[in-house]
Amino acid sequence: MKEIRIHGRGGQGAVLAARMLASAFVAEGKYVASFPMYGFERRGAPVVAFTRIDDKPIREKTQIYNPDGLIVIDPGLLSLPTLFTGLRPGAAFILNSPKKLPKKPNENLKIGGVVNATGIAVEEIGRDIPNTCLLGAFAAATGWLKLESVLAVLSDYLSGDILQRNLKSAERGYHEVEVIKW
Amino acid sequence: MKAKKGKVSVLTGNYTTAYAARLCRPEVIAAYPITPQSEVAEQLSSFVADGSLDAEIVEVEGENSAMNVCRAASLAGARVFTATSSYGLVYMYDTLLETAGFRAPVVMANVNRETPGIHAVSSGQQDMISTRDSGWIQIIVENNQEIIDQIIMSYRLAEDYDIQLPIMVNYDGYYLSYLSEAVEIPEQSDVDAFLAPLKKQPQRPRLIPGASTGCGTHGMEMGYVEARYKHWSALERAKQKVDDIDKEFGEYFGRSYGGQIEEYKTADAEIVILASGSAAGSVKTVIDAKRAEGIKVGLVKQRLFRPYPEERLIQALKGKKAVGVIDRSLCFGWKYGPMCMELKAIAPDIGSMPILSYIDGLANLDITIPHISRVVDEVNAAAKGKAYQDVTWIPME
Protein backbone atom coordinates (compact mmCIF):
# COMPACT_ATOMS: atom_id res chain seq x y z
CA MET A 1 0.00 0.00 0.00
CA LYS A 2 1.10 3.55 -0.70
CA GLU A 3 -0.12 6.41 1.46
CA ILE A 4 -0.12 10.02 0.30
CA ARG A 5 -0.92 13.16 2.26
CA ILE A 6 -1.89 16.43 0.59
CA HIS A 7 -1.57 19.74 2.45
CA GLY A 8 -3.32 22.81 1.12
CA ARG A 9 -5.68 25.59 1.98
CA GLY A 10 -9.39 25.98 1.32
CA GLY A 11 -9.86 27.26 -2.25
CA GLN A 12 -6.65 25.77 -3.70
CA GLY A 13 -8.38 22.59 -4.81
CA ALA A 14 -6.80 20.15 -2.35
CA VAL A 15 -10.11 18.32 -1.90
CA LEU A 16 -10.67 17.98 -5.64
CA ALA A 17 -7.00 17.04 -6.17
CA ALA A 18 -7.41 14.13 -3.76
CA ARG A 19 -10.49 12.93 -5.65
CA MET A 20 -8.78 13.32 -9.03
CA LEU A 21 -5.73 11.43 -7.76
CA ALA A 22 -8.02 8.64 -6.55
CA SER A 23 -9.74 8.44 -9.95
CA ALA A 24 -6.40 8.39 -11.78
CA PHE A 25 -5.17 5.41 -9.75
CA VAL A 26 -8.51 3.62 -10.22
CA ALA A 27 -8.07 4.17 -13.98
CA GLU A 28 -4.83 2.19 -13.62
CA GLY A 29 -6.67 -0.68 -11.93
CA LYS A 30 -5.73 0.15 -8.34
CA TYR A 31 -7.92 0.24 -5.25
CA VAL A 32 -8.05 3.69 -3.72
CA ALA A 33 -9.50 5.37 -0.63
CA SER A 34 -9.09 9.12 -0.34
CA PHE A 35 -10.63 11.69 1.96
CA PRO A 36 -9.98 15.27 3.06
CA MET A 37 -10.24 16.54 6.60
CA TYR A 38 -11.34 20.04 7.46
CA GLY A 39 -13.82 21.72 9.75
CA PHE A 40 -15.91 24.50 8.25
CA GLU A 41 -15.65 25.14 4.52
CA ARG A 42 -13.51 28.31 4.59
CA ARG A 43 -11.19 29.76 1.99
CA GLY A 44 -7.66 29.89 3.33
CA ALA A 45 -8.16 27.41 6.17
CA PRO A 46 -5.66 24.52 6.21
CA VAL A 47 -6.96 21.36 4.54
CA VAL A 48 -5.36 17.92 4.70
CA ALA A 49 -6.31 15.08 2.39
CA PHE A 50 -5.39 11.42 2.79
CA THR A 51 -5.06 9.02 -0.15
CA ARG A 52 -4.36 5.30 0.03
CA ILE A 53 -3.52 3.17 -3.00
CA ASP A 54 -3.26 -0.61 -3.03
CA ASP A 55 -3.59 -3.72 -5.20
CA LYS A 56 -6.32 -5.05 -2.91
CA PRO A 57 -9.42 -3.46 -1.33
CA ILE A 58 -8.59 -0.90 1.35
CA ARG A 59 -10.35 -1.31 4.67
CA GLU A 60 -8.54 1.23 6.84
CA LYS A 61 -10.49 4.43 7.29
CA THR A 62 -7.95 6.29 9.39
CA GLN A 63 -5.92 9.41 8.73
CA ILE A 64 -2.38 8.93 7.42
CA TYR A 65 0.53 9.14 9.85
CA ASN A 66 3.30 7.44 7.87
CA PRO A 67 3.07 8.79 4.34
CA ASP A 68 5.03 7.52 1.35
CA GLY A 69 4.28 10.77 -0.39
CA LEU A 70 3.57 14.38 0.53
CA ILE A 71 2.06 16.98 -1.78
CA VAL A 72 2.24 20.52 -0.43
CA ILE A 73 0.03 22.94 -2.35
CA ASP A 74 0.77 26.00 -0.23
CA PRO A 75 4.47 26.58 0.51
CA GLY A 76 3.36 28.58 3.56
CA LEU A 77 2.52 25.23 5.15
CA LEU A 78 6.22 24.23 5.10
CA SER A 79 6.41 25.81 8.54
CA LEU A 80 4.00 23.20 9.97
CA PRO A 81 6.13 21.57 12.68
CA THR A 82 4.68 18.12 12.01
CA LEU A 83 4.71 18.26 8.20
CA PHE A 84 7.46 15.65 7.78
CA THR A 85 6.77 13.67 10.96
CA GLY A 86 6.37 9.94 10.36
CA LEU A 87 7.55 9.91 6.73
CA ARG A 88 8.38 6.42 5.50
CA PRO A 89 11.95 5.89 4.29
CA GLY A 90 12.12 6.46 0.53
CA ALA A 91 9.26 8.97 0.57
CA ALA A 92 8.46 11.50 -2.14
CA PHE A 93 7.79 15.21 -1.59
CA ILE A 94 6.06 17.41 -4.18
CA LEU A 95 6.05 21.13 -3.50
CA ASN A 96 4.39 24.10 -5.15
CA SER A 97 6.99 26.83 -5.00
CA PRO A 98 8.62 29.39 -7.30
CA LYS A 99 11.91 28.76 -5.44
CA LYS A 100 14.28 25.82 -5.46
CA LEU A 101 14.56 23.59 -2.42
CA PRO A 102 17.55 24.84 -0.41
CA LYS A 103 18.29 21.46 1.20
CA LYS A 104 16.82 18.02 1.75
CA PRO A 105 14.02 18.78 4.21
CA ASN A 106 13.87 15.34 5.83
CA GLU A 107 16.26 12.41 5.96
CA ASN A 108 13.58 9.88 4.91
CA LEU A 109 12.96 11.64 1.61
CA LYS A 110 14.29 10.10 -1.57
CA ILE A 111 12.43 12.02 -4.26
CA GLY A 112 11.73 15.73 -4.43
CA GLY A 113 9.70 17.58 -7.01
CA VAL A 114 9.36 21.35 -7.09
CA VAL A 115 7.20 23.22 -9.55
CA ASN A 116 5.86 26.74 -9.71
CA ALA A 117 2.31 25.45 -9.90
CA THR A 118 0.77 28.74 -8.83
CA GLY A 119 2.59 30.55 -11.66
CA ILE A 120 1.52 27.93 -14.20
CA ALA A 121 -2.08 27.91 -12.92
CA VAL A 122 -2.34 31.69 -13.12
CA GLU A 123 -0.99 31.58 -16.70
CA GLU A 124 -3.13 28.67 -17.88
CA ILE A 125 -6.29 28.88 -15.79
CA GLY A 126 -6.16 32.52 -14.86
CA ARG A 127 -6.53 31.77 -11.16
CA ASP A 128 -4.38 30.39 -8.35
CA ILE A 129 -5.79 26.87 -8.43
CA PRO A 130 -2.58 24.84 -8.68
CA ASN A 131 -4.03 21.38 -7.97
CA THR A 132 -4.04 19.84 -11.45
CA CYS A 133 -0.54 21.16 -12.18
CA LEU A 134 0.72 19.42 -9.03
CA LEU A 135 -0.90 16.14 -10.06
CA GLY A 136 1.11 16.29 -13.30
CA ALA A 137 4.23 17.06 -11.28
CA PHE A 138 3.45 14.18 -8.90
CA ALA A 139 3.18 11.72 -11.80
CA ALA A 140 6.51 12.89 -13.26
CA ALA A 141 8.47 12.94 -9.99
CA THR A 142 7.24 9.65 -8.52
CA GLY A 143 6.48 7.57 -11.61
CA TRP A 144 3.71 5.96 -9.51
CA LEU A 145 1.14 6.71 -12.19
CA LYS A 146 1.08 7.84 -15.81
CA LEU A 147 0.39 11.36 -16.97
CA GLU A 148 -2.20 9.89 -19.34
CA SER A 149 -4.19 8.54 -16.35
CA VAL A 150 -4.22 11.98 -14.74
CA LEU A 151 -5.29 13.67 -17.98
CA ALA A 152 -7.94 11.03 -18.69
CA VAL A 153 -9.77 11.53 -15.40
CA LEU A 154 -9.85 15.33 -15.41
CA SER A 155 -12.89 15.17 -17.69
CA ASP A 156 -14.77 13.34 -14.91
CA TYR A 157 -14.58 16.52 -12.88
CA LEU A 158 -14.25 19.41 -15.35
CA SER A 159 -15.65 20.28 -18.74
CA GLY A 160 -15.37 22.78 -21.59
CA ASP A 161 -12.82 25.55 -21.53
CA ILE A 162 -11.86 25.01 -17.89
CA LEU A 163 -11.06 21.36 -18.66
CA GLN A 164 -8.78 22.36 -21.55
CA ARG A 165 -6.96 24.86 -19.35
CA ASN A 166 -6.47 22.30 -16.59
CA LEU A 167 -5.22 19.68 -19.03
CA LYS A 168 -2.57 22.19 -20.12
CA SER A 169 -1.75 22.99 -16.50
CA ALA A 170 -1.32 19.30 -15.61
CA GLU A 171 0.86 18.68 -18.67
CA ARG A 172 3.06 21.65 -17.86
CA GLY A 173 3.38 20.39 -14.27
CA TYR A 174 4.54 17.05 -15.64
CA HIS A 175 7.15 18.59 -17.94
CA GLU A 176 8.30 21.55 -15.86
CA VAL A 177 8.71 19.95 -12.44
CA GLU A 178 12.30 19.94 -11.20
CA VAL A 179 12.94 16.43 -9.92
CA ILE A 180 15.58 15.82 -7.27
CA LYS A 181 16.74 12.31 -6.29
CA TRP A 182 18.41 12.19 -2.91
CA MET B 1 -31.26 -14.62 -11.69
CA LYS B 2 -28.24 -12.47 -11.15
CA ALA B 3 -27.80 -8.73 -11.57
CA LYS B 4 -25.51 -7.45 -14.31
CA LYS B 5 -22.16 -5.99 -13.30
CA GLY B 6 -22.69 -2.29 -12.66
CA LYS B 7 -20.54 0.60 -13.79
CA VAL B 8 -17.63 1.36 -11.45
CA SER B 9 -17.22 5.03 -10.54
CA VAL B 10 -15.07 6.88 -8.05
CA LEU B 11 -17.54 8.64 -5.78
CA THR B 12 -17.57 10.19 -2.33
CA GLY B 13 -19.93 8.81 0.28
CA ASN B 14 -22.26 11.75 -0.25
CA TYR B 15 -22.42 11.38 -4.03
CA THR B 16 -22.86 7.64 -3.58
CA THR B 17 -25.91 8.38 -1.45
CA ALA B 18 -27.44 10.59 -4.11
CA TYR B 19 -26.81 7.94 -6.81
CA ALA B 20 -28.34 5.28 -4.57
CA ALA B 21 -31.43 7.38 -3.92
CA ARG B 22 -31.87 8.08 -7.65
CA LEU B 23 -31.77 4.36 -8.42
CA CYS B 24 -34.70 3.83 -6.04
CA ARG B 25 -36.85 6.36 -7.94
CA PRO B 26 -38.11 8.55 -5.07
CA GLU B 27 -41.07 10.69 -6.06
CA VAL B 28 -40.64 13.41 -3.45
CA ILE B 29 -37.41 14.72 -1.92
CA ALA B 30 -37.08 17.38 0.75
CA ALA B 31 -33.62 17.85 2.20
CA TYR B 32 -31.98 20.87 3.79
CA PRO B 33 -28.21 21.13 3.27
CA ILE B 34 -25.87 20.86 6.27
CA THR B 35 -22.17 20.04 6.59
CA PRO B 36 -21.12 17.24 6.05
CA GLN B 37 -24.26 16.20 4.14
CA SER B 38 -24.63 19.14 1.72
CA GLU B 39 -23.48 17.33 -1.45
CA VAL B 40 -26.33 14.86 -1.08
CA ALA B 41 -28.93 17.62 -1.30
CA GLU B 42 -26.98 19.40 -4.06
CA GLN B 43 -26.52 16.31 -6.21
CA LEU B 44 -30.17 15.25 -5.91
CA SER B 45 -31.25 18.74 -7.01
CA SER B 46 -28.83 18.47 -9.89
CA PHE B 47 -30.27 15.09 -10.93
CA VAL B 48 -33.78 16.57 -10.99
CA ALA B 49 -32.53 19.61 -12.90
CA ASP B 50 -30.82 17.52 -15.58
CA GLY B 51 -33.87 15.30 -15.94
CA SER B 52 -32.20 12.09 -14.81
CA LEU B 53 -34.45 11.88 -11.75
CA ASP B 54 -38.19 12.37 -12.04
CA ALA B 55 -38.93 13.59 -8.53
CA GLU B 56 -40.50 16.62 -6.97
CA ILE B 57 -38.04 18.56 -4.85
CA VAL B 58 -39.78 20.54 -2.14
CA GLU B 59 -37.55 23.38 -1.05
CA VAL B 60 -37.84 23.85 2.68
CA GLU B 61 -36.50 26.39 5.15
CA GLY B 62 -35.13 23.80 7.55
CA GLU B 63 -34.99 20.16 8.55
CA ASN B 64 -38.12 20.19 10.65
CA SER B 65 -40.12 21.07 7.56
CA ALA B 66 -38.11 18.61 5.46
CA MET B 67 -39.28 15.73 7.60
CA ASN B 68 -42.86 17.05 7.73
CA VAL B 69 -42.91 17.18 3.92
CA CYS B 70 -41.45 13.67 3.68
CA ARG B 71 -43.97 12.23 6.11
CA ALA B 72 -46.92 13.90 4.38
CA ALA B 73 -45.77 12.80 0.94
CA SER B 74 -45.18 9.29 2.20
CA LEU B 75 -48.69 9.14 3.70
CA ALA B 76 -50.05 10.28 0.35
CA GLY B 77 -48.42 7.18 -1.11
CA ALA B 78 -45.20 8.62 -2.54
CA ARG B 79 -41.76 7.09 -2.20
CA VAL B 80 -39.61 9.69 -0.45
CA PHE B 81 -36.00 10.35 0.38
CA THR B 82 -34.18 12.82 2.59
CA ALA B 83 -30.78 13.28 4.16
CA THR B 84 -29.48 15.21 7.11
CA SER B 85 -26.88 15.37 9.88
CA SER B 86 -26.34 16.53 13.46
CA TYR B 87 -28.14 19.84 14.12
CA GLY B 88 -30.47 18.98 11.25
CA LEU B 89 -31.38 15.63 12.76
CA VAL B 90 -32.14 17.03 16.18
CA TYR B 91 -33.99 19.99 14.65
CA MET B 92 -36.42 17.45 13.18
CA TYR B 93 -36.77 15.54 16.44
CA ASP B 94 -40.52 16.00 16.97
CA THR B 95 -41.19 15.19 13.33
CA LEU B 96 -38.95 12.10 13.56
CA LEU B 97 -41.22 10.81 16.31
CA GLU B 98 -44.32 11.70 14.30
CA THR B 99 -42.99 9.99 11.19
CA ALA B 100 -42.31 6.78 13.07
CA GLY B 101 -45.65 6.98 14.91
CA PHE B 102 -47.49 7.51 11.60
CA ARG B 103 -45.60 4.45 10.29
CA ALA B 104 -44.47 6.43 7.24
CA PRO B 105 -41.75 4.50 5.36
CA VAL B 106 -39.35 7.41 4.88
CA VAL B 107 -35.76 6.50 3.97
CA MET B 108 -33.22 8.99 5.26
CA ALA B 109 -29.45 9.13 5.12
CA ASN B 110 -27.94 10.57 8.28
CA VAL B 111 -24.31 11.67 7.99
CA ASN B 112 -23.01 11.16 11.50
CA ARG B 113 -21.75 14.31 13.17
CA GLU B 114 -21.45 15.60 16.72
CA THR B 115 -24.54 17.29 18.17
CA PRO B 116 -25.27 20.68 19.74
CA GLY B 117 -23.97 21.30 23.23
CA ILE B 118 -20.50 21.88 21.92
CA HIS B 119 -20.50 23.28 18.41
CA ALA B 120 -18.31 20.84 16.53
CA VAL B 121 -18.38 20.49 12.78
CA SER B 122 -16.89 17.04 13.00
CA SER B 123 -17.57 13.34 12.86
CA GLY B 124 -19.14 11.34 15.70
CA GLN B 125 -22.22 9.16 16.16
CA GLN B 126 -23.84 11.29 18.86
CA ASP B 127 -26.61 12.47 16.53
CA MET B 128 -27.80 8.95 15.79
CA ILE B 129 -27.48 7.92 19.44
CA SER B 130 -29.54 10.94 20.53
CA THR B 131 -32.47 9.79 18.38
CA ARG B 132 -32.30 6.17 19.50
CA ASP B 133 -35.81 6.02 20.95
CA SER B 134 -37.54 7.80 18.08
CA GLY B 135 -39.01 4.52 16.84
CA TRP B 136 -36.98 4.51 13.61
CA ILE B 137 -34.97 1.63 12.24
CA GLN B 138 -31.33 2.71 12.47
CA ILE B 139 -28.57 1.08 10.44
CA ILE B 140 -24.86 1.96 10.35
CA VAL B 141 -22.65 1.25 7.33
CA GLU B 142 -18.89 0.94 6.87
CA ASN B 143 -17.98 2.10 3.36
CA ASN B 144 -19.33 3.66 0.19
CA GLN B 145 -20.38 0.42 -1.48
CA GLU B 146 -22.33 -0.45 1.63
CA ILE B 147 -24.02 2.98 1.49
CA ILE B 148 -25.39 2.38 -2.00
CA ASP B 149 -26.40 -1.20 -1.28
CA GLN B 150 -27.99 -0.43 2.09
CA ILE B 151 -30.07 2.45 0.74
CA ILE B 152 -31.49 0.13 -1.92
CA MET B 153 -32.17 -2.54 0.71
CA SER B 154 -33.77 0.06 2.99
CA TYR B 155 -36.67 0.69 0.62
CA ARG B 156 -37.44 -3.03 0.62
CA LEU B 157 -37.49 -2.96 4.39
CA ALA B 158 -39.24 0.38 5.03
CA GLU B 159 -42.03 -0.20 2.52
CA ASP B 160 -42.53 -3.86 3.39
CA TYR B 161 -46.21 -4.28 4.20
CA ASP B 162 -45.37 -6.05 7.47
CA ILE B 163 -42.95 -3.35 8.58
CA GLN B 164 -43.98 0.15 7.35
CA LEU B 165 -41.40 2.07 9.34
CA PRO B 166 -38.93 4.86 8.55
CA ILE B 167 -35.24 3.97 8.24
CA MET B 168 -32.17 6.04 9.02
CA VAL B 169 -29.04 4.88 7.17
CA ASN B 170 -26.05 6.23 9.09
CA TYR B 171 -22.53 6.81 7.79
CA ASP B 172 -19.62 8.65 9.36
CA GLY B 173 -19.25 12.31 8.46
CA TYR B 174 -15.86 13.18 6.92
CA TYR B 175 -14.45 9.64 7.12
CA LEU B 176 -17.13 8.42 4.69
CA SER B 177 -19.09 11.47 3.53
CA TYR B 178 -15.96 12.86 1.83
CA LEU B 179 -14.23 9.54 1.15
CA SER B 180 -13.62 8.82 -2.53
CA GLU B 181 -13.75 5.12 -3.31
CA ALA B 182 -14.52 3.06 -6.38
CA VAL B 183 -18.12 1.91 -6.10
CA GLU B 184 -20.11 -0.37 -8.35
CA ILE B 185 -23.37 1.36 -9.23
CA PRO B 186 -26.01 -1.25 -9.99
CA GLU B 187 -27.95 -1.06 -13.24
CA GLN B 188 -31.30 0.72 -13.00
CA SER B 189 -33.15 -2.33 -14.35
CA ASP B 190 -31.63 -4.52 -11.64
CA VAL B 191 -32.60 -2.13 -8.86
CA ASP B 192 -36.10 -1.96 -10.35
CA ALA B 193 -36.22 -5.76 -10.31
CA PHE B 194 -34.99 -5.93 -6.71
CA LEU B 195 -37.63 -3.43 -5.55
CA ALA B 196 -40.40 -4.97 -7.69
CA PRO B 197 -41.78 -7.26 -4.92
CA LEU B 198 -42.99 -4.10 -3.16
CA LYS B 199 -45.51 -3.62 -5.94
CA LYS B 200 -46.99 -7.09 -5.44
CA GLN B 201 -47.91 -6.66 -1.80
CA PRO B 202 -51.21 -5.16 -0.57
CA GLN B 203 -51.30 -1.39 -0.90
CA ARG B 204 -50.32 0.28 2.34
CA PRO B 205 -52.86 2.64 3.94
CA ARG B 206 -52.68 6.09 2.42
CA LEU B 207 -54.50 9.40 2.40
CA ILE B 208 -56.87 9.67 -0.51
CA PRO B 209 -58.44 13.03 -1.36
CA GLY B 210 -62.19 12.89 -0.80
CA ALA B 211 -62.11 9.66 1.14
CA SER B 212 -62.19 9.46 4.91
CA THR B 213 -59.00 7.88 6.14
CA GLY B 214 -57.64 7.79 9.62
CA CYS B 215 -53.94 8.03 10.20
CA GLY B 216 -51.61 9.22 12.86
CA THR B 217 -51.10 8.60 16.50
CA HIS B 218 -54.00 10.18 18.28
CA GLY B 219 -54.90 7.52 20.78
CA MET B 220 -56.11 7.56 24.32
CA GLU B 221 -55.49 4.78 26.77
CA MET B 222 -55.89 1.43 25.00
CA GLY B 223 -55.86 3.11 21.58
CA TYR B 224 -52.44 4.46 22.44
CA VAL B 225 -51.23 1.18 23.85
CA GLU B 226 -52.35 -0.80 20.81
CA ALA B 227 -50.67 1.60 18.37
CA ARG B 228 -47.47 1.47 20.40
CA TYR B 229 -47.61 -2.31 20.64
CA LYS B 230 -47.99 -2.61 16.86
CA HIS B 231 -45.09 -0.21 16.30
CA TRP B 232 -42.95 -2.12 18.81
CA SER B 233 -43.87 -5.44 17.18
CA ALA B 234 -42.99 -4.14 13.72
CA LEU B 235 -39.52 -3.26 15.00
CA GLU B 236 -39.16 -6.77 16.40
CA ARG B 237 -40.16 -8.24 13.03
CA ALA B 238 -37.74 -5.95 11.22
CA LYS B 239 -34.72 -7.82 12.66
CA GLN B 240 -35.34 -11.01 10.69
CA LYS B 241 -36.32 -8.97 7.63
CA VAL B 242 -32.96 -7.20 7.70
CA ASP B 243 -31.24 -10.59 7.49
CA ASP B 244 -33.61 -11.89 4.80
CA ILE B 245 -33.29 -8.82 2.57
CA ASP B 246 -29.50 -8.84 2.94
CA LYS B 247 -29.41 -12.50 1.91
CA GLU B 248 -31.64 -11.87 -1.10
CA PHE B 249 -29.56 -8.84 -2.07
CA GLY B 250 -26.42 -10.98 -1.83
CA GLU B 251 -27.88 -13.68 -4.05
CA TYR B 252 -28.92 -11.15 -6.67
CA PHE B 253 -26.11 -8.58 -6.61
CA GLY B 254 -23.26 -10.70 -5.24
CA ARG B 255 -22.63 -8.50 -2.20
CA SER B 256 -23.97 -9.04 1.31
CA TYR B 257 -23.20 -7.57 4.70
CA GLY B 258 -24.41 -10.04 7.30
CA GLY B 259 -27.74 -8.34 7.91
CA GLN B 260 -28.11 -7.18 11.51
CA ILE B 261 -24.45 -7.73 12.31
CA GLU B 262 -21.38 -8.65 10.29
CA GLU B 263 -19.02 -11.16 11.83
CA TYR B 264 -15.36 -11.15 10.87
CA LYS B 265 -13.26 -14.12 12.00
CA THR B 266 -15.45 -14.72 15.05
CA ALA B 267 -15.98 -18.47 14.59
CA ASP B 268 -12.78 -19.53 16.37
CA ALA B 269 -12.19 -16.21 18.16
CA GLU B 270 -11.56 -16.18 21.89
CA ILE B 271 -12.01 -12.43 22.17
CA VAL B 272 -14.16 -10.06 20.12
CA ILE B 273 -14.13 -6.37 19.33
CA LEU B 274 -17.53 -4.77 18.80
CA ALA B 275 -17.43 -1.68 16.60
CA SER B 276 -19.51 0.06 13.93
CA GLY B 277 -19.23 2.35 10.95
CA SER B 278 -16.01 3.24 9.20
CA ALA B 279 -13.94 2.19 12.22
CA ALA B 280 -14.99 -1.43 11.64
CA GLY B 281 -12.84 -1.49 8.50
CA SER B 282 -9.79 -0.41 10.46
CA VAL B 283 -10.55 -3.05 13.12
CA LYS B 284 -10.46 -5.77 10.42
CA THR B 285 -6.93 -4.70 9.47
CA VAL B 286 -5.82 -4.88 13.10
CA ILE B 287 -7.46 -8.28 13.55
CA ASP B 288 -5.43 -9.73 10.68
CA ALA B 289 -2.23 -8.36 12.22
CA LYS B 290 -3.08 -9.63 15.71
CA ARG B 291 -3.99 -13.08 14.40
CA ALA B 292 -0.54 -13.24 12.81
CA GLU B 293 0.80 -12.70 16.36
CA GLY B 294 -1.34 -15.61 17.58
CA ILE B 295 -4.19 -13.69 19.23
CA LYS B 296 -7.53 -15.25 18.32
CA VAL B 297 -9.59 -12.11 17.89
CA GLY B 298 -12.67 -11.38 15.79
CA LEU B 299 -14.92 -8.46 14.99
CA VAL B 300 -18.64 -8.02 15.39
CA LYS B 301 -19.69 -5.05 13.31
CA GLN B 302 -22.99 -3.81 14.63
CA ARG B 303 -25.00 -2.71 11.59
CA LEU B 304 -28.43 -2.58 13.12
CA PHE B 305 -28.62 -0.22 16.07
CA ARG B 306 -32.43 -0.10 16.33
CA PRO B 307 -34.06 -2.55 16.64
CA TYR B 308 -31.34 -4.03 18.81
CA PRO B 309 -29.88 -7.21 17.25
CA GLU B 310 -30.10 -9.09 20.52
CA GLU B 311 -30.38 -12.67 19.24
CA ARG B 312 -27.63 -12.32 16.64
CA LEU B 313 -25.28 -10.76 19.19
CA ILE B 314 -25.92 -13.54 21.69
CA GLN B 315 -25.20 -16.10 18.99
CA ALA B 316 -21.95 -14.37 17.99
CA LEU B 317 -20.63 -13.66 21.48
CA LYS B 318 -21.78 -16.57 23.62
CA GLY B 319 -18.84 -18.48 25.05
CA LYS B 320 -16.20 -15.89 24.16
CA LYS B 321 -13.69 -14.93 26.84
CA ALA B 322 -13.86 -11.13 26.65
CA VAL B 323 -15.32 -8.32 24.54
CA GLY B 324 -14.10 -4.79 23.89
CA VAL B 325 -16.62 -2.24 22.63
CA ILE B 326 -15.48 0.88 20.79
CA ASP B 327 -18.06 3.68 20.95
CA ARG B 328 -17.87 6.85 18.87
CA SER B 329 -20.39 8.62 21.11
CA LEU B 330 -21.34 9.08 24.73
CA CYS B 331 -24.13 8.02 26.99
CA PHE B 332 -24.48 10.95 29.36
CA GLY B 333 -25.20 9.86 32.90
CA TRP B 334 -24.09 6.28 32.32
CA LYS B 335 -20.44 5.41 32.42
CA TYR B 336 -20.14 3.07 29.45
CA GLY B 337 -20.44 4.06 25.81
CA PRO B 338 -23.93 3.51 24.35
CA MET B 339 -23.20 0.29 22.47
CA CYS B 340 -21.32 -1.11 25.43
CA MET B 341 -24.18 -0.19 27.76
CA GLU B 342 -26.58 -2.09 25.53
CA LEU B 343 -24.30 -5.10 25.32
CA LYS B 344 -24.18 -5.14 29.13
CA ALA B 345 -27.97 -5.50 29.09
CA ILE B 346 -27.66 -8.88 27.35
CA ALA B 347 -24.59 -9.93 29.35
CA PRO B 348 -26.48 -12.66 31.23
CA ASP B 349 -27.26 -14.32 27.90
CA ILE B 350 -23.75 -14.16 26.44
CA GLY B 351 -22.20 -15.50 29.62
CA SER B 352 -19.93 -14.04 32.24
CA MET B 353 -16.94 -12.33 30.67
CA PRO B 354 -15.10 -9.03 30.93
CA ILE B 355 -16.74 -6.31 28.80
CA LEU B 356 -14.43 -3.35 28.29
CA SER B 357 -15.82 0.01 27.17
CA TYR B 358 -13.73 2.35 25.01
CA ILE B 359 -14.65 5.90 23.99
CA ASP B 360 -12.77 7.08 20.91
CA GLY B 361 -13.19 8.98 17.66
CA LEU B 362 -15.22 11.90 19.03
CA ALA B 363 -15.16 15.20 17.13
CA ASN B 364 -13.24 13.95 14.07
CA LEU B 365 -10.51 12.39 16.21
CA ASP B 366 -9.18 9.31 14.57
CA ILE B 367 -9.77 5.75 15.76
CA THR B 368 -6.23 4.85 14.76
CA ILE B 369 -4.61 1.49 14.12
CA PRO B 370 -2.48 1.85 17.31
CA HIS B 371 -5.62 2.70 19.32
CA ILE B 372 -7.41 -0.44 18.09
CA SER B 373 -4.28 -2.52 18.60
CA ARG B 374 -4.15 -1.41 22.20
CA VAL B 375 -7.81 -2.31 22.68
CA VAL B 376 -7.15 -5.82 21.38
CA ASP B 377 -4.15 -6.24 23.72
CA GLU B 378 -6.10 -5.08 26.76
CA VAL B 379 -9.13 -7.24 25.98
CA ASN B 380 -6.80 -10.19 25.45
CA ALA B 381 -5.16 -9.57 28.84
CA ALA B 382 -8.58 -9.27 30.50
CA ALA B 383 -9.59 -12.61 28.95
CA LYS B 384 -6.56 -14.14 30.68
CA GLY B 385 -7.69 -12.84 34.05
CA LYS B 386 -5.73 -9.60 34.24
CA ALA B 387 -7.42 -6.66 36.00
CA TYR B 388 -8.87 -4.11 33.59
CA GLN B 389 -10.39 -0.67 33.49
CA ASP B 390 -14.16 -0.59 32.92
CA VAL B 391 -14.17 2.48 30.72
CA THR B 392 -11.29 4.08 28.86
CA TRP B 393 -11.45 7.42 27.09
CA ILE B 394 -8.62 6.72 24.67
CA PRO B 395 -7.89 10.35 23.63
CA MET B 396 -7.64 11.38 27.31
CA GLU B 397 -4.88 8.88 28.07
Interface residues (C-beta under 8 A of the other chain):
Chain A: V15 A18 R19 A22 S23 V26 Y31 V32 A33 S34 F35 P36 M37 G39 F40 E41 I58 R59 E60 K61 T62 Q63 Y65 D156
Chain B: V8 V10 T12 T35 V121 S122 E142 N143 D172 Y174 Y175 L176 Y178 L179 S180 E181 A182 S278 A279 G281 S282 K284 T285 N364 D366 I367 T368 I369
